[in-house]
């Protein structure tokens, strides 16, 4: 009778079964699917119309809506909790890998970690990442975006100033004479959907039911990064920094809600936030969206012609001027190394998703604003 081989200490030696083709294929499935997803992503820019019709405005839209409603019943952000859990897991996983490097099982652990990363990539792209390559909202809405002339930028900025001055008259003020909103951030979140209800009737791809925005628990820490909101694609939650000034809190909320509606590029999310604000029945939302657009437009004009920009700056009403100065001073207190690091990380993330301008893409909403403005001015 054949006996089981044993080690010198008397323990049986476990024999390893040779890997067959089925086992190898099973282990490779996440990598193969990830490669397929990458190939699809590379092809979308060449098939934007088909992607828009058969995925972005149908399957992807329905999936995000259901996921958003599913996580929406939670008062806190599930996405934020997941981020914290992964932050804790990183050093633990690193320690486990270090131990296995010396005690055995290192390669298998690396394989499992790589498979997990592949699964995250697949989910990220199918839930969100593909939308970076979808057709522009300008195409959807039927207006042209092109390099603009300085006089066109001047006209847009002048129009936004008049609009902001008119809306400023109807805003509440604090004891410093700065715009404020009655109620807490919860009241703003509860009203935000009204703008999209109206806008969704005009642009069908922006219609639908989604979960409410979520407050970021670490809002104070986030201020030091300069980040005002984050969309978490794995849970379809619009997360908003609730400690930013009231001036742009409604506009920021609408920006993150634009991401919920499949608008991935930052410039387009800013533009959609402006449109949703203007469609909103409440004047505080209209004012917030207008001031956001004005800040970007004014910055663009200042880079082209500082003297011309300062001439327009003199036309701000006293209330608008106080609001903008107060907003700028608020952020001065949080500038530093953390902000610069966060900008670099965000810049890298955006460029990795083919947003070639990186963090500067936020300001590209001015191109969309001018295109839309000129389109609306055409008889």
N, C-alpha and C positions, 0 to 999 in steps of 0.2 A: 504493500500500500504506500502511495506517495504521501510524504509529509509536507506540511506547509513550511517553507523556509523561515528561519528566525534570525533575528539580530543577536549579537553577543549577550544582550541583557535579557534575552528570552522572548521578546515581543515579536509577533509575526510581521513579516515584511509585506506591506500592502502593494499588490501589483497594480500597475496603471494600465487601464484599458487603452488601446490605441485609438486615436481620434479617427472617426470615419467621416465621410463626406457630409452626411446629414448634420452631424454635430458642428462641424466647421461652418457650414452654411447658416445654421441657427445663430452661431456666435457673430457672424458677419452681417446679419440682417439689419441691425441699427445703422451700421456704416454704409450699407448699400442704399438704404432708404435716404440717409442724409445726402449721399451723392446724387440721388435722383432729385431730391428737393433743391439742391444747389443748381442742377441742370435746368430745372423748371424756372428757378429764380433768374438765371441768366437769359432765359428765353422770353420772359414776360415783356421786357421793353420792346420786343419785336412783334408782340401779339397783344397789345394793350386793349384794343377794342374787345377782343374775345375774352380776355381776362376780366375786364370790367363787367361784361354781360353775364358770363357763366360762373364767375367766382366772387369777385369783389362785392357786387350788389345783390348777390343771392346767397350762396352757401356760406361765404365768410361773414357776411352781414348777419345772417340768421344765427350762426354759431356764436358770434360775439354778443349779440343781443341776449341769447339764452344764457350764456355764461355770465354776462353782466347782471341779469336779473337773478340768477342763481346765487351769486355772491352778494347781491345788493341788500339782502335781508340782514346781513351782518352789519352792526353799527360801526365796527372797526374795520380797518383795511386788512383783508386776508393776505393781500400781496405784501404789505409791510411786514407782517408776521413771517412770511416765507423768506423774505430778505434777511431778517434777523436770524432765522434758523440756519440759513446757509452761511451767514457770517460766523456763527458759532461752530458750524460743522467744518469749515475750511481748516483751522488748525488741528482739529481732531483727526480729520482724514489724513492730513500731512504727517501727523505723528504715527498713525496706523501704517502708512506706507513706509515710513522710516523703520519701524519695527519689523515689518515683513521683508524689508530689503535684506536684513541680517538673519531672520529666522525662517524665511521661505514664504512663498505665496505672493511675492511682490508683483510678478508679471500678471497673475490672475487678477489681482486687485486693480492694477493699472487698466487692464482690459475692461473690468466692470465700471470703473470710473469713466473711461472713454465712451463706453456704451451709454452711460447716463448723460454725458455731455451731448452725445449725438441725439438722444431723445429730446433733450432740452432744445437743441437747435431745430429739430423737426417741428416741435410744438411752436416755438417762437416764429418760425417762418410761415407756417400754415395759419397760425392765429393772427399774425401781425406783420412779419417781415416782408412778405410779398407786396404789401400795400405801399412800400416805399417806391415800388416800380410801376404802380398803376397810373392811368392817364391823369393828367393835371385837372384840378377842379375847374380851371379856366376852359378846358375843352368841354367838360360836362355842362358848364353854364353858358358856353357859346360866346366867349369874348377872347380877344387876342392879347397875348403878353409879349412884349418886344422891348428892346432898349428904349428908354424914355428920354425925352429932351428936358433940359433944365426948366423951361417954361411950363412943361406939363407937371413936373414935380412941384413947382411953385404954386400952380393952380390947385393941385390936390391939397397941399399943406394949408393954403389960404382957406379952402373950403372946410377943412377939418377944424381949423381954428374958429371959424364962424359957428360951426356946428357945436363945438365944445363950449364956446362962450354962451350960446343960447341955452344949452342944457344945464350949464353951471348955475344959472339963476334958480333952478328948481331943486338944488341939492341941499341936504342938511349939513350943518357945520358944527364942529366941536368948539371948545372955548378958545382955541387958537385960530379959529376962522378957516379950518381945513375941512374939506369934504369928509363926511362920515355917513355911515349907514346904520339906521336903527335896527336893533335886533342883533343876534349873533350870526356866526358863519352858517349855522344850521338853517336860518331863515333864508340866507342867500342860496344855499344849496337847494332848498325846497322850491325856490322860485325859478331857478336857472332853466329848467326844462321848457318854460313858456316861449323862450326865444326860438328853440329848435322846433317846437310845435308849429310855429308860423313858418319858419324857414324850410321845414320839411315839406310843406305844401308846395313850395316853389322849386325846391331841389329834392326830388324823391329819394335820392341815395342817402340823404341826411335825415330821413324820417325814421320812425321806429321807437320801440320802448327799450329803455336801458336803466340800469341801476343808478341810484343817486351817487353824486360825488362823495368821496370819503376824506375825512380830516387826517393829516399826517401826524402821528403821535410825536414824532421827533421834529416838529416844526421849528423849534428854537435852534436846534443843531443844524437843520437844513438851511437856515438863514445865512449861516457862515459859508455855505457853498454857493449862495446866490440862486439856488434852485427854488422856484415858486410852485412847482407841481410835477408829478410823475404819473405817467400812465403805465400800469402793470399789465402786460398783454396776457399773461398766463391766467389771470383772474378777471380780466376786462374791467378793471377798476380805475376810475379817474381819481387820483389822489392829489389833494390840494394842500399847500402850506397855508394854514389858517392864521398865521401871525403876520402876514404881509399887510401893508396898509389897505384900508378900505377902497382906496382909489382904484386899484387894479384887481381887487379880489374877485369881483364878478367876471371881469374879462379873463382872468386866469382860469376860473372855474369853467367858463365856456370853451377855453382852449383845450383843457384836458378832456372835456366832453366831446370835442371834435375828434380827438383820437379814438374815443369809444366808437365813433361812427365810421371808423376805417380810414380817417385822414391821417396819414403817417408823417409826411414832410412837415417840419416845424413852421415854415412860412405859410403853408396852406392852412394849418391848424390856427395860426394867428389870424389869417384872413377870414376863415369860417367863423372864428370867435367874434370878429368885428361884425360880420353879417348877422349872426345870431343876436348880438347885442342890439343892433339897429332894428331887428325884427321884434325885439322884446317889448312888451307893453309898458314896462316900468322904466322911468327916466334914469334911475341910478345905474341900471345896466347899460342903457344907451350911452350915458356919459362915460362910464368906465371903458367901454369898447372904443369910443371915439378918442379918448385920451391915449389909450394904448396905440391906436393907429397913428395918432398925432406924434407921439414920441418917436416912433420909427421913421415917420415921414420927415420930421424936423431933423433928426440925426442924418438922414440921407442928404437933405438939402444943405445942412451945415458942412458936410464933407465936400460938397461941390462948390458952394459959395457961402462962406461964413458970414459975410456982410449982409447978403440977401436974407439969410436965415435970421440974423439978429434983427433985421428990419421987421420981419414977420413976428418975431418974438415980442416985440413992443406992442403988438395988437392983442396979446392975451388980456383977458379981463383980470381984475385984481384977484378974484376968487380962483380962477384957473392957474394964475401965476403962483399963488400960495400953495395950491395943491401939488404942482409939479416940483416946486422947491422943497416942500416937506417930504415928498416921495424920494427925491434925490438924497436928501440929508439922512433919511432913514437907512438907506443902503450904505452910506458912507461908514457907518459904525460897524458894518460886518465885512468890509473888504479886507482881504489878507491872503495868506498862502492857501487856505482851504478853498477859497473862491477860485484861485488860479488853477489849483489841482482839479477841482470839479469841472472847470471849463475845458481843461485838456482831456479829461476822461469823456466828457460829453462830446467834444469835438471829434475824438477818435471813434466813438460809437456812431456818430452821424455819418462820418466819412466811410466807415465800414459798411454802411447801408446806402452807399452811393449818393449821399448828400455831400457833394464835393465842396461846398462852402463851409461845411462843419457848423460851428456855432453861429457863424455869420448868416446861416440860412434863415434864422429867425427874422432878420431884417429884410430878407427878400420878399416879404409880404408886400413891400412898397411896390414892387413890380406888378403884383396882382391887384393892388389897390388902384394903381394908375390905369391898368387895363380895364378894370371894372368901371372906374370913374369915367374914362373916355367913352366906354361903351354906353353908359347910362346917359351921357351928354349928347350922344348921337341921335338926331331926330328920327 
